[in-house]
Amino acid sequence: MAAEAADPRRAGDLPQLAENLLCRLQENFQALTEKLTLRMEEMGERINDLEKRVADLMTEAGIEENTDEDLRH
């Protein structure tokens, strides 16, 4: 009984503590998800830009781009 009196986290406080913890975890997860989504979008834009630059360089060099159809033959 003395241990229960010294512990401010009585059984009645546990549900609120658990809910607070879950809310913080959800907020952190949401922030991480948003950050990852932004990074993926940025990476996609960079890949598209790189593909365009490679195609431009190939055109300047007089190299035609191989299509999937050309690769099958």
C-alpha positions in Angstrom: 0.0 0.0 0.0 2.8 2.4 0.8 4.2 2.0 -2.7 0.9 2.8 -4.3 0.6 6.0 -2.2 4.1 7.1 -3.3 3.5 6.4 -7.0 1.6 9.3 -8.6 0.7 7.1 -11.5 -2.1 5.2 -10.0 -4.2 2.8 -12.1 -6.7 5.5 -12.9 -3.9 7.6 -14.5 -2.7 4.9 -16.9 -5.4 5.2 -19.5 -4.7 8.9 -19.9 -1.0 8.4 -20.0 -1.4 5.7 -22.6 -3.6 7.9 -24.7 -1.1 10.8 -24.5 1.7 8.5 -25.6 -0.3 7.2 -28.5 -1.2 10.8 -29.6 2.5 11.8 -29.5 3.4 8.7 -31.5 0.7 9.4 -34.1 1.9 13.0 -34.4 5.5 11.9 -34.9 4.5 9.2 -37.4 2.4 11.8 -39.3 5.4 14.2 -39.4 7.7 11.5 -40.6 5.2 10.4 -43.3 4.9 13.9 -44.6 8.7 14.3 -44.7 9.1 11.0 -46.6 6.4 11.9 -49.0 8.1 15.3 -49.7 11.4 13.6 -50.2 10.0 11.0 -52.6 8.3 13.8 -54.7 11.6 15.7 -54.8 13.4 12.5 -55.9 10.8 11.9 -58.6 11.3 15.4 -59.9 15.1 14.9 -60.0 14.8 11.6 -61.8 12.5 13.2 -64.4 15.0 16.1 -64.9 17.8 13.6 -65.2 15.9 11.6 -67.8 15.3 14.7 -69.8 18.9 15.8 -69.6 20.1 12.4 -70.8 17.6 12.4 -73.7 18.9 15.9 -74.6 22.5 14.8 -74.5 21.7 11.7 -76.6 19.9 14.0 -79.2 23.0 16.3 -79.3 25.2 13.3 -79.8 23.0 12.0 -82.6 22.0 8.9 -80.7 18.4 7.8 -81.0 16.7 6.5 -78.0 15.9 2.8 -78.1 12.3 2.0 -77.4 11.1 -1.2 -75.8 10.0 -2.4 -79.3 13.6 -1.9 -80.6 15.0 -3.9 -77.7 12.8 -6.9 -78.3 14.2 -7.4 -81.8 
